[in-house]
Amino acid sequence: MKKICNFCGNKNFRERYVQYIYKHDDQFLVVNNVPCEECEYCGEQYFKADVLKKIEKDFGDIYLSGKRAKKEIKVPVEEFVEI
Ligand SMILES: [Zn+2]
């Protein structure tokens, strides 16, 4: 693969599976074990377009079509000036 990191110019990447947090209008979807390529130098993560499309579609299925996600979690929310 001939790819260069946009941030540091490094050419070495490793394949990883990571947690991806998709956010849209204050609604969140957490997807675990998403494949990506990570820059070995700066750690920047690159996702393939079809991977992101899939996550976007699942977000729509859940928030617009009422699909039940595998699991739901409670997330604490704070205002910075109050902490
Ligand atoms: Zn990099």
PDB file of the backbone (N, CA, C, O) and the ligand in Angstrom, with CONECT records:
HET     ZN  A 101       1
ATOM      1  N   MET A   1       0.832  -1.197   0.000  1.00  0.00           N
ATOM      2  CA  MET A   1       0.000   0.000   0.000  1.00  0.00           C
ATOM      3  C   MET A   1       0.874   1.258   0.000  1.00  0.00           C
ATOM      4  O   MET A   1       1.792   1.388   0.811  1.00  0.00           O
ATOM      5  N   LYS A   2       0.578   2.177  -0.916  1.00  0.00           N
ATOM      6  CA  LYS A   2       1.334   3.424  -0.969  1.00  0.00           C
ATOM      7  C   LYS A   2       0.475   4.538  -0.419  1.00  0.00           C
ATOM      8  O   LYS A   2      -0.345   5.132  -1.118  1.00  0.00           O
ATOM      9  N   LYS A   3       0.686   4.796   0.832  1.00  0.00           N
ATOM     10  CA  LYS A   3      -0.135   5.800   1.475  1.00  0.00           C
ATOM     11  C   LYS A   3       0.767   6.633   2.362  1.00  0.00           C
ATOM     12  O   LYS A   3       1.761   6.141   2.896  1.00  0.00           O
ATOM     13  N   ILE A   4       0.417   7.881   2.512  1.00  0.00           N
ATOM     14  CA  ILE A   4       1.202   8.748   3.391  1.00  0.00           C
ATOM     15  C   ILE A   4       0.264   9.411   4.386  1.00  0.00           C
ATOM     16  O   ILE A   4      -0.809   9.889   4.020  1.00  0.00           O
ATOM     17  N   CYS A   5       0.675   9.435   5.636  1.00  0.00           N
ATOM     18  CA  CYS A   5      -0.135  10.083   6.659  1.00  0.00           C
ATOM     19  C   CYS A   5      -0.247  11.584   6.357  1.00  0.00           C
ATOM     20  O   CYS A   5       0.760  12.255   6.131  1.00  0.00           O
ATOM     21  N   ASN A   6      -1.469  12.094   6.355  1.00  0.00           N
ATOM     22  CA  ASN A   6      -1.705  13.522   6.086  1.00  0.00           C
ATOM     23  C   ASN A   6      -1.102  14.423   7.152  1.00  0.00           C
ATOM     24  O   ASN A   6      -0.847  15.602   6.906  1.00  0.00           O
ATOM     25  N   PHE A   7      -0.879  13.878   8.314  1.00  0.00           N
ATOM     26  CA  PHE A   7      -0.440  14.718   9.426  1.00  0.00           C
ATOM     27  C   PHE A   7       1.072  14.725   9.598  1.00  0.00           C
ATOM     28  O   PHE A   7       1.667  15.777   9.835  1.00  0.00           O
ATOM     29  N   CYS A   8       1.702  13.544   9.479  1.00  0.00           N
ATOM     30  CA  CYS A   8       3.131  13.499   9.780  1.00  0.00           C
ATOM     31  C   CYS A   8       3.970  13.009   8.602  1.00  0.00           C
ATOM     32  O   CYS A   8       5.199  13.054   8.664  1.00  0.00           O
ATOM     33  N   GLY A   9       3.328  12.541   7.527  1.00  0.00           N
ATOM     34  CA  GLY A   9       4.076  12.113   6.351  1.00  0.00           C
ATOM     35  C   GLY A   9       4.656  10.707   6.455  1.00  0.00           C
ATOM     36  O   GLY A   9       5.326  10.241   5.532  1.00  0.00           O
ATOM     37  N   ASN A  10       4.407  10.042   7.553  1.00  0.00           N
ATOM     38  CA  ASN A  10       4.876   8.679   7.736  1.00  0.00           C
ATOM     39  C   ASN A  10       4.186   7.736   6.742  1.00  0.00           C
ATOM     40  O   ASN A  10       3.054   7.992   6.333  1.00  0.00           O
ATOM     41  N   LYS A  11       4.854   6.661   6.357  1.00  0.00           N
ATOM     42  CA  LYS A  11       4.284   5.758   5.356  1.00  0.00           C
ATOM     43  C   LYS A  11       3.890   4.405   5.942  1.00  0.00           C
ATOM     44  O   LYS A  11       3.372   3.541   5.235  1.00  0.00           O
ATOM     45  N   ASN A  12       4.133   4.231   7.216  1.00  0.00           N
ATOM     46  CA  ASN A  12       3.828   2.928   7.803  1.00  0.00           C
ATOM     47  C   ASN A  12       2.538   2.964   8.623  1.00  0.00           C
ATOM     48  O   ASN A  12       2.344   3.797   9.509  1.00  0.00           O
ATOM     49  N   PHE A  13       1.670   2.016   8.280  1.00  0.00           N
ATOM     50  CA  PHE A  13       0.388   1.938   8.965  1.00  0.00           C
ATOM     51  C   PHE A  13       0.212   0.539   9.517  1.00  0.00           C
ATOM     52  O   PHE A  13       0.793  -0.422   9.011  1.00  0.00           O
ATOM     53  N   ARG A  14      -0.596   0.435  10.563  1.00  0.00           N
ATOM     54  CA  ARG A  14      -0.948  -0.903  11.024  1.00  0.00           C
ATOM     55  C   ARG A  14      -2.469  -1.004  11.077  1.00  0.00           C
ATOM     56  O   ARG A  14      -3.164  -0.025  11.347  1.00  0.00           O
ATOM     57  N   GLU A  15      -2.966  -2.202  10.815  1.00  0.00           N
ATOM     58  CA  GLU A  15      -4.400  -2.429  10.861  1.00  0.00           C
ATOM     59  C   GLU A  15      -4.829  -2.605  12.290  1.00  0.00           C
ATOM     60  O   GLU A  15      -4.215  -3.349  13.054  1.00  0.00           O
ATOM     61  N   ARG A  16      -5.889  -1.914  12.646  1.00  0.00           N
ATOM     62  CA  ARG A  16      -6.376  -2.028  14.018  1.00  0.00           C
ATOM     63  C   ARG A  16      -7.893  -2.073  14.034  1.00  0.00           C
ATOM     64  O   ARG A  16      -8.551  -1.691  13.067  1.00  0.00           O
ATOM     65  N   TYR A  17      -8.431  -2.541  15.139  1.00  0.00           N
ATOM     66  CA  TYR A  17      -9.868  -2.508  15.348  1.00  0.00           C
ATOM     67  C   TYR A  17     -10.125  -1.621  16.547  1.00  0.00           C
ATOM     68  O   TYR A  17      -9.637  -1.883  17.646  1.00  0.00           O
ATOM     69  N   VAL A  18     -10.894  -0.573  16.327  1.00  0.00           N
ATOM     70  CA  VAL A  18     -11.044   0.436  17.371  1.00  0.00           C
ATOM     71  C   VAL A  18     -12.514   0.771  17.613  1.00  0.00           C
ATOM     72  O   VAL A  18     -13.404   0.362  16.868  1.00  0.00           O
ATOM     73  N   GLN A  19     -12.727   1.532  18.684  1.00  0.00           N
ATOM     74  CA  GLN A  19     -14.073   2.009  18.974  1.00  0.00           C
ATOM     75  C   GLN A  19     -14.292   3.330  18.233  1.00  0.00           C
ATOM     76  O   GLN A  19     -13.473   4.244  18.323  1.00  0.00           O
ATOM     77  N   TYR A  20     -15.382   3.416  17.515  1.00  0.00           N
ATOM     78  CA  TYR A  20     -15.670   4.622  16.739  1.00  0.00           C
ATOM     79  C   TYR A  20     -16.920   5.269  17.319  1.00  0.00           C
ATOM     80  O   TYR A  20     -17.940   4.609  17.518  1.00  0.00           O
ATOM     81  N   ILE A  21     -16.829   6.574  17.587  1.00  0.00           N
ATOM     82  CA  ILE A  21     -17.998   7.279  18.112  1.00  0.00           C
ATOM     83  C   ILE A  21     -18.536   8.223  17.044  1.00  0.00           C
ATOM     84  O   ILE A  21     -17.889   9.200  16.667  1.00  0.00           O
ATOM     85  N   TYR A  22     -19.715   7.909  16.576  1.00  0.00           N
ATOM     86  CA  TYR A  22     -20.357   8.727  15.556  1.00  0.00           C
ATOM     87  C   TYR A  22     -21.307   9.681  16.251  1.00  0.00           C
ATOM     88  O   TYR A  22     -22.098   9.271  17.099  1.00  0.00           O
ATOM     89  N   LYS A  23     -21.229  10.953  15.893  1.00  0.00           N
ATOM     90  CA  LYS A  23     -22.056  11.960  16.555  1.00  0.00           C
ATOM     91  C   LYS A  23     -22.751  12.794  15.502  1.00  0.00           C
ATOM     92  O   LYS A  23     -22.145  13.217  14.518  1.00  0.00           O
ATOM     93  N   HIS A  24     -24.034  13.022  15.727  1.00  0.00           N
ATOM     94  CA  HIS A  24     -24.784  13.870  14.806  1.00  0.00           C
ATOM     95  C   HIS A  24     -25.891  14.557  15.599  1.00  0.00           C
ATOM     96  O   HIS A  24     -26.739  13.888  16.190  1.00  0.00           O
ATOM     97  N   ASP A  25     -25.888  15.886  15.614  1.00  0.00           N
ATOM     98  CA  ASP A  25     -26.901  16.655  16.360  1.00  0.00           C
ATOM     99  C   ASP A  25     -27.078  16.173  17.798  1.00  0.00           C
ATOM    100  O   ASP A  25     -28.206  15.974  18.251  1.00  0.00           O
ATOM    101  N   ASP A  26     -25.986  15.986  18.507  1.00  0.00           N
ATOM    102  CA  ASP A  26     -26.048  15.558  19.907  1.00  0.00           C
ATOM    103  C   ASP A  26     -26.604  14.155  20.104  1.00  0.00           C
ATOM    104  O   ASP A  26     -26.973  13.781  21.218  1.00  0.00           O
ATOM    105  N   GLN A  27     -26.663  13.383  19.036  1.00  0.00           N
ATOM    106  CA  GLN A  27     -27.024  11.981  19.181  1.00  0.00           C
ATOM    107  C   GLN A  27     -25.781  11.171  18.847  1.00  0.00           C
ATOM    108  O   GLN A  27     -25.028  11.498  17.930  1.00  0.00           O
ATOM    109  N   PHE A  28     -25.591  10.117  19.608  1.00  0.00           N
ATOM    110  CA  PHE A  28     -24.349   9.361  19.494  1.00  0.00           C
ATOM    111  C   PHE A  28     -24.602   7.905  19.138  1.00  0.00           C
ATOM    112  O   PHE A  28     -25.616   7.313  19.507  1.00  0.00           O
ATOM    113  N   LEU A  29     -23.652   7.359  18.416  1.00  0.00           N
ATOM    114  CA  LEU A  29     -23.637   5.920  18.207  1.00  0.00           C
ATOM    115  C   LEU A  29     -22.205   5.445  18.433  1.00  0.00           C
ATOM    116  O   LEU A  29     -21.268   5.953  17.818  1.00  0.00           O
ATOM    117  N   VAL A  30     -22.050   4.478  19.310  1.00  0.00           N
ATOM    118  CA  VAL A  30     -20.741   3.900  19.576  1.00  0.00           C
ATOM    119  C   VAL A  30     -20.657   2.559  18.857  1.00  0.00           C
ATOM    120  O   VAL A  30     -21.508   1.691  19.053  1.00  0.00           O
ATOM    121  N   VAL A  31     -19.647   2.393  18.038  1.00  0.00           N
ATOM    122  CA  VAL A  31     -19.475   1.119  17.329  1.00  0.00           C
ATOM    123  C   VAL A  31     -18.124   0.538  17.720  1.00  0.00           C
ATOM    124  O   VAL A  31     -17.089   1.189  17.574  1.00  0.00           O
ATOM    125  N   ASN A  32     -18.144  -0.677  18.210  1.00  0.00           N
ATOM    126  CA  ASN A  32     -16.907  -1.329  18.645  1.00  0.00           C
ATOM    127  C   ASN A  32     -16.272  -2.132  17.515  1.00  0.00           C
ATOM    128  O   ASN A  32     -16.946  -2.564  16.579  1.00  0.00           O
ATOM    129  N   ASN A  33     -14.983  -2.316  17.625  1.00  0.00           N
ATOM    130  CA  ASN A  33     -14.226  -3.161  16.689  1.00  0.00           C
ATOM    131  C   ASN A  33     -14.373  -2.751  15.229  1.00  0.00           C
ATOM    132  O   ASN A  33     -14.611  -3.584  14.355  1.00  0.00           O
ATOM    133  N   VAL A  34     -14.228  -1.454  14.984  1.00  0.00           N
ATOM    134  CA  VAL A  34     -14.282  -0.933  13.621  1.00  0.00           C
ATOM    135  C   VAL A  34     -12.870  -1.009  13.024  1.00  0.00           C
ATOM    136  O   VAL A  34     -11.911  -0.539  13.637  1.00  0.00           O
ATOM    137  N   PRO A  35     -12.743  -1.602  11.824  1.00  0.00           N
ATOM    138  CA  PRO A  35     -11.410  -1.710  11.217  1.00  0.00           C
ATOM    139  C   PRO A  35     -10.904  -0.349  10.749  1.00  0.00           C
ATOM    140  O   PRO A  35     -11.660   0.440  10.183  1.00  0.00           O
ATOM    141  N   CYS A  36      -9.637  -0.083  10.987  1.00  0.00           N
ATOM    142  CA  CYS A  36      -9.034   1.149  10.481  1.00  0.00           C
ATOM    143  C   CYS A  36      -7.547   0.921  10.270  1.00  0.00           C
ATOM    144  O   CYS A  36      -6.994  -0.104  10.668  1.00  0.00           O
ATOM    145  N   GLU A  37      -6.918   1.888   9.641  1.00  0.00           N
ATOM    146  CA  GLU A  37      -5.471   1.854   9.526  1.00  0.00           C
ATOM    147  C   GLU A  37      -4.925   2.998  10.354  1.00  0.00           C
ATOM    148  O   GLU A  37      -5.345   4.147  10.220  1.00  0.00           O
ATOM    149  N   GLU A  38      -3.983   2.658  11.209  1.00  0.00           N
ATOM    150  CA  GLU A  38      -3.449   3.653  12.126  1.00  0.00           C
ATOM    151  C   GLU A  38      -2.007   3.963  11.757  1.00  0.00           C
ATOM    152  O   GLU A  38      -1.208   3.055  11.528  1.00  0.00           O
ATOM    153  N   CYS A  39      -1.676   5.258  11.700  1.00  0.00           N
ATOM    154  CA  CYS A  39      -0.311   5.682  11.435  1.00  0.00           C
ATOM    155  C   CYS A  39       0.575   5.202  12.585  1.00  0.00           C
ATOM    156  O   CYS A  39       0.267   5.438  13.754  1.00  0.00           O
ATOM    157  N   GLU A  40       1.653   4.542  12.254  1.00  0.00           N
ATOM    158  CA  GLU A  40       2.524   4.000  13.301  1.00  0.00           C
ATOM    159  C   GLU A  40       3.280   5.088  14.041  1.00  0.00           C
ATOM    160  O   GLU A  40       3.774   4.875  15.149  1.00  0.00           O
ATOM    161  N   TYR A  41       3.366   6.257  13.418  1.00  0.00           N
ATOM    162  CA  TYR A  41       4.129   7.325  14.051  1.00  0.00           C
ATOM    163  C   TYR A  41       3.261   8.225  14.930  1.00  0.00           C
ATOM    164  O   TYR A  41       3.541   8.385  16.118  1.00  0.00           O
ATOM    165  N   CYS A  42       2.202   8.819  14.349  1.00  0.00           N
ATOM    166  CA  CYS A  42       1.422   9.784  15.130  1.00  0.00           C
ATOM    167  C   CYS A  42       0.099   9.222  15.647  1.00  0.00           C
ATOM    168  O   CYS A  42      -0.568   9.850  16.469  1.00  0.00           O
ATOM    169  N   GLY A  43      -0.274   8.044  15.164  1.00  0.00           N
ATOM    170  CA  GLY A  43      -1.485   7.415  15.695  1.00  0.00           C
ATOM    171  C   GLY A  43      -2.773   7.859  15.025  1.00  0.00           C
ATOM    172  O   GLY A  43      -3.856   7.426  15.419  1.00  0.00           O
ATOM    173  N   GLU A  44      -2.672   8.721  14.012  1.00  0.00           N
ATOM    174  CA  GLU A  44      -3.876   9.144  13.285  1.00  0.00           C
ATOM    175  C   GLU A  44      -4.559   7.920  12.673  1.00  0.00           C
ATOM    176  O   GLU A  44      -3.896   7.032  12.137  1.00  0.00           O
ATOM    177  N   GLN A  45      -5.883   7.884  12.757  1.00  0.00           N
ATOM    178  CA  GLN A  45      -6.611   6.723  12.267  1.00  0.00           C
ATOM    179  C   GLN A  45      -7.356   7.040  10.984  1.00  0.00           C
ATOM    180  O   GLN A  45      -7.985   8.090  10.852  1.00  0.00           O
ATOM    181  N   TYR A  46      -7.274   6.111  10.041  1.00  0.00           N
ATOM    182  CA  TYR A  46      -7.927   6.277   8.746  1.00  0.00           C
ATOM    183  C   TYR A  46      -8.958   5.186   8.545  1.00  0.00           C
ATOM    184  O   TYR A  46      -8.665   3.997   8.669  1.00  0.00           O
ATOM    185  N   PHE A  47     -10.179   5.616   8.230  1.00  0.00           N
ATOM    186  CA  PHE A  47     -11.272   4.669   8.006  1.00  0.00           C
ATOM    187  C   PHE A  47     -11.646   4.680   6.536  1.00  0.00           C
ATOM    188  O   PHE A  47     -11.638   5.724   5.884  1.00  0.00           O
ATOM    189  N   LYS A  48     -11.968   3.516   6.031  1.00  0.00           N
ATOM    190  CA  LYS A  48     -12.397   3.429   4.639  1.00  0.00           C
ATOM    191  C   LYS A  48     -13.793   4.030   4.494  1.00  0.00           C
ATOM    192  O   LYS A  48     -14.604   3.987   5.419  1.00  0.00           O
ATOM    193  N   ALA A  49     -14.056   4.591   3.310  1.00  0.00           N
ATOM    194  CA  ALA A  49     -15.340   5.255   3.068  1.00  0.00           C
ATOM    195  C   ALA A  49     -16.524   4.302   3.274  1.00  0.00           C
ATOM    196  O   ALA A  49     -17.554   4.698   3.818  1.00  0.00           O
ATOM    197  N   ASP A  50     -16.372   3.040   2.834  1.00  0.00           N
ATOM    198  CA  ASP A  50     -17.520   2.127   2.984  1.00  0.00           C
ATOM    199  C   ASP A  50     -17.758   1.750   4.444  1.00  0.00           C
ATOM    200  O   ASP A  50     -18.883   1.446   4.841  1.00  0.00           O
ATOM    201  N   VAL A  51     -16.694   1.773   5.236  1.00  0.00           N
ATOM    202  CA  VAL A  51     -16.837   1.521   6.681  1.00  0.00           C
ATOM    203  C   VAL A  51     -17.646   2.651   7.320  1.00  0.00           C
ATOM    204  O   VAL A  51     -18.555   2.403   8.113  1.00  0.00           O
ATOM    205  N   LEU A  52     -17.309   3.886   6.968  1.00  0.00           N
ATOM    206  CA  LEU A  52     -18.015   5.035   7.533  1.00  0.00           C
ATOM    207  C   LEU A  52     -19.464   5.098   7.041  1.00  0.00           C
ATOM    208  O   LEU A  52     -20.367   5.480   7.785  1.00  0.00           O
ATOM    209  N   LYS A  53     -19.666   4.723   5.792  1.00  0.00           N
ATOM    210  CA  LYS A  53     -21.027   4.689   5.235  1.00  0.00           C
ATOM    211  C   LYS A  53     -21.908   3.718   6.006  1.00  0.00           C
ATOM    212  O   LYS A  53     -23.070   4.001   6.295  1.00  0.00           O
ATOM    213  N   LYS A  54     -21.331   2.574   6.330  1.00  0.00           N
ATOM    214  CA  LYS A  54     -22.059   1.546   7.050  1.00  0.00           C
ATOM    215  C   LYS A  54     -22.485   2.042   8.433  1.00  0.00           C
ATOM    216  O   LYS A  54     -23.606   1.798   8.880  1.00  0.00           O
ATOM    217  N   ILE A  55     -21.564   2.745   9.098  1.00  0.00           N
ATOM    218  CA  ILE A  55     -21.854   3.276  10.424  1.00  0.00           C
ATOM    219  C   ILE A  55     -22.940   4.351  10.334  1.00  0.00           C
ATOM    220  O   ILE A  55     -23.848   4.405  11.162  1.00  0.00           O
ATOM    221  N   GLU A  56     -22.828   5.195   9.322  1.00  0.00           N
ATOM    222  CA  GLU A  56     -23.816   6.242   9.099  1.00  0.00           C
ATOM    223  C   GLU A  56     -25.206   5.640   8.862  1.00  0.00           C
ATOM    224  O   GLU A  56     -26.212   6.143   9.365  1.00  0.00           O
ATOM    225  N   LYS A  57     -25.237   4.562   8.092  1.00  0.00           N
ATOM    226  CA  LYS A  57     -26.502   3.917   7.793  1.00  0.00           C
ATOM    227  C   LYS A  57     -27.104   3.309   9.063  1.00  0.00           C
ATOM    228  O   LYS A  57     -28.308   3.405   9.301  1.00  0.00           O
ATOM    229  N   ASP A  58     -26.253   2.688   9.865  1.00  0.00           N
ATOM    230  CA  ASP A  58     -26.729   2.078  11.099  1.00  0.00           C
ATOM    231  C   ASP A  58     -27.267   3.153  12.043  1.00  0.00           C
ATOM    232  O   ASP A  58     -28.259   2.937  12.738  1.00  0.00           O
ATOM    233  N   PHE A  59     -26.615   4.296  12.061  1.00  0.00           N
ATOM    234  CA  PHE A  59     -27.083   5.431  12.857  1.00  0.00           C
ATOM    235  C   PHE A  59     -28.511   5.792  12.430  1.00  0.00           C
ATOM    236  O   PHE A  59     -29.390   5.992  13.268  1.00  0.00           O
ATOM    237  N   GLY A  60     -28.724   5.869  11.120  1.00  0.00           N
ATOM    238  CA  GLY A  60     -30.053   6.182  10.585  1.00  0.00           C
ATOM    239  C   GLY A  60     -31.067   5.103  10.948  1.00  0.00           C
ATOM    240  O   GLY A  60     -32.205   5.402  11.308  1.00  0.00           O
ATOM    241  N   ASP A  61     -30.642   3.847  10.850  1.00  0.00           N
ATOM    242  CA  ASP A  61     -31.539   2.735  11.176  1.00  0.00           C
ATOM    243  C   ASP A  61     -31.992   2.824  12.623  1.00  0.00           C
ATOM    244  O   ASP A  61     -33.146   2.539  12.943  1.00  0.00           O
ATOM    245  N   ILE A  62     -31.074   3.222  13.496  1.00  0.00           N
ATOM    246  CA  ILE A  62     -31.393   3.275  14.921  1.00  0.00           C
ATOM    247  C   ILE A  62     -32.231   4.504  15.254  1.00  0.00           C
ATOM    248  O   ILE A  62     -33.269   4.393  15.907  1.00  0.00           O
ATOM    249  N   TYR A  63     -31.783   5.678  14.805  1.00  0.00           N
ATOM    250  CA  TYR A  63     -32.462   6.907  15.216  1.00  0.00           C
ATOM    251  C   TYR A  63     -33.680   7.247  14.362  1.00  0.00           C
ATOM    252  O   TYR A  63     -34.597   7.914  14.842  1.00  0.00           O
ATOM    253  N   LEU A  64     -33.707   6.806  13.124  1.00  0.00           N
ATOM    254  CA  LEU A  64     -34.829   7.153  12.256  1.00  0.00           C
ATOM    255  C   LEU A  64     -35.799   5.988  12.058  1.00  0.00           C
ATOM    256  O   LEU A  64     -37.012   6.187  11.987  1.00  0.00           O
ATOM    257  N   SER A  65     -35.260   4.782  11.969  1.00  0.00           N
ATOM    258  CA  SER A  65     -36.133   3.639  11.680  1.00  0.00           C
ATOM    259  C   SER A  65     -36.457   2.799  12.908  1.00  0.00           C
ATOM    260  O   SER A  65     -37.191   1.815  12.818  1.00  0.00           O
ATOM    261  N   GLY A  66     -35.911   3.187  14.047  1.00  0.00           N
ATOM    262  CA  GLY A  66     -36.258   2.492  15.285  1.00  0.00           C
ATOM    263  C   GLY A  66     -35.599   1.138  15.493  1.00  0.00           C
ATOM    264  O   GLY A  66     -36.074   0.333  16.294  1.00  0.00           O
ATOM    265  N   LYS A  67     -34.511   0.880  14.780  1.00  0.00           N
ATOM    266  CA  LYS A  67     -33.775  -0.363  15.016  1.00  0.00           C
ATOM    267  C   LYS A  67     -33.237  -0.378  16.439  1.00  0.00           C
ATOM    268  O   LYS A  67     -32.787   0.649  16.948  1.00  0.00           O
ATOM    269  N   ARG A  68     -33.282  -1.522  17.072  1.00  0.00           N
ATOM    270  CA  ARG A  68     -32.714  -1.651  18.411  1.00  0.00           C
ATOM    271  C   ARG A  68     -31.232  -1.975  18.316  1.00  0.00           C
ATOM    272  O   ARG A  68     -30.830  -2.937  17.661  1.00  0.00           O
ATOM    273  N   ALA A  69     -30.430  -1.156  18.981  1.00  0.00           N
ATOM    274  CA  ALA A  69     -28.997  -1.435  18.994  1.00  0.00           C
ATOM    275  C   ALA A  69     -28.733  -2.644  19.876  1.00  0.00           C
ATOM    276  O   ALA A  69     -29.563  -3.015  20.706  1.00  0.00           O
ATOM    277  N   LYS A  70     -27.587  -3.245  19.693  1.00  0.00           N
ATOM    278  CA  LYS A  70     -27.182  -4.413  20.469  1.00  0.00           C
ATOM    279  C   LYS A  70     -27.181  -4.114  21.961  1.00  0.00           C
ATOM    280  O   LYS A  70     -27.501  -4.972  22.784  1.00  0.00           O
ATOM    281  N   LYS A  71     -26.815  -2.873  22.293  1.00  0.00           N
ATOM    282  CA  LYS A  71     -26.654  -2.518  23.698  1.00  0.00           C
ATOM    283  C   LYS A  71     -26.776  -1.007  23.828  1.00  0.00           C
ATOM    284  O   LYS A  71     -26.422  -0.280  22.900  1.00  0.00           O
ATOM    285  N   GLU A  72     -27.270  -0.520  24.966  1.00  0.00           N
ATOM    286  CA  GLU A  72     -27.272   0.928  25.185  1.00  0.00           C
ATOM    287  C   GLU A  72     -26.534   1.240  26.475  1.00  0.00           C
ATOM    288  O   GLU A  72     -26.591   0.477  27.440  1.00  0.00           O
ATOM    289  N   ILE A  73     -25.828   2.394  26.479  1.00  0.00           N
ATOM    290  CA  ILE A  73     -25.113   2.783  27.681  1.00  0.00           C
ATOM    291  C   ILE A  73     -25.566   4.171  28.118  1.00  0.00           C
ATOM    292  O   ILE A  73     -26.052   4.955  27.302  1.00  0.00           O
ATOM    293  N   LYS A  74     -25.410   4.469  29.381  1.00  0.00           N
ATOM    294  CA  LYS A  74     -25.718   5.787  29.915  1.00  0.00           C
ATOM    295  C   LYS A  74     -24.433   6.605  29.906  1.00  0.00           C
ATOM    296  O   LYS A  74     -23.394   6.118  30.350  1.00  0.00           O
ATOM    297  N   VAL A  75     -24.482   7.823  29.414  1.00  0.00           N
ATOM    298  CA  VAL A  75     -23.279   8.648  29.336  1.00  0.00           C
ATOM    299  C   VAL A  75     -23.468   9.916  30.162  1.00  0.00           C
ATOM    300  O   VAL A  75     -24.421  10.659  29.928  1.00  0.00           O
ATOM    301  N   PRO A  76     -22.575  10.182  31.129  1.00  0.00           N
ATOM    302  CA  PRO A  76     -22.678  11.408  31.911  1.00  0.00           C
ATOM    303  C   PRO A  76     -22.339  12.635  31.049  1.00  0.00           C
ATOM    304  O   PRO A  76     -21.446  12.580  30.204  1.00  0.00           O
ATOM    305  N   VAL A  77     -23.058  13.733  31.271  1.00  0.00           N
ATOM    306  CA  VAL A  77     -22.820  14.967  30.519  1.00  0.00           C
ATOM    307  C   VAL A  77     -22.594  16.107  31.508  1.00  0.00           C
ATOM    308  O   VAL A  77     -23.347  16.259  32.469  1.00  0.00           O
ATOM    309  N   GLU A  78     -21.559  16.903  31.272  1.00  0.00           N
ATOM    310  CA  GLU A  78     -21.217  18.016  32.166  1.00  0.00           C
ATOM    311  C   GLU A  78     -21.008  19.293  31.373  1.00  0.00           C
ATOM    312  O   GLU A  78     -20.702  19.246  30.182  1.00  0.00           O
ATOM    313  N   GLU A  79     -21.175  20.452  32.038  1.00  0.00           N
ATOM    314  CA  GLU A  79     -20.744  21.727  31.488  1.00  0.00           C
ATOM    315  C   GLU A  79     -19.389  22.034  32.086  1.00  0.00           C
ATOM    316  O   GLU A  79     -19.215  21.917  33.299  1.00  0.00           O
ATOM    317  N   PHE A  80     -18.434  22.419  31.280  1.00  0.00           N
ATOM    318  CA  PHE A  80     -17.073  22.606  31.763  1.00  0.00           C
ATOM    319  C   PHE A  80     -16.993  23.617  32.900  1.00  0.00           C
ATOM    320  O   PHE A  80     -16.275  23.379  33.871  1.00  0.00           O
ATOM    321  N   VAL A  81     -17.720  24.758  32.810  1.00  0.00           N
ATOM    322  CA  VAL A  81     -17.642  25.799  33.844  1.00  0.00           C
ATOM    323  C   VAL A  81     -18.177  25.331  35.189  1.00  0.00           C
ATOM    324  O   VAL A  81     -17.908  25.955  36.216  1.00  0.00           O
ATOM    325  N   GLU A  82     -18.920  24.256  35.190  1.00  0.00           N
ATOM    326  CA  GLU A  82     -19.522  23.784  36.444  1.00  0.00           C
ATOM    327  C   GLU A  82     -18.720  22.686  37.116  1.00  0.00           C
ATOM    328  O   GLU A  82     -19.081  22.223  38.198  1.00  0.00           O
ATOM    329  N   ILE A  83     -17.637  22.269  36.484  1.00  0.00           N
ATOM    330  CA  ILE A  83     -16.901  21.151  37.107  1.00  0.00           C
ATOM    331  C   ILE A  83     -15.627  21.630  37.812  1.00  0.00           C
ATOM    332  O   ILE A  83     -14.897  20.821  38.384  1.00  0.00           O
TER     333      ILE A  83
HETATM  334 ZN    ZN A 101       1.011  10.119  11.072  1.00  0.00          ZN2+
END
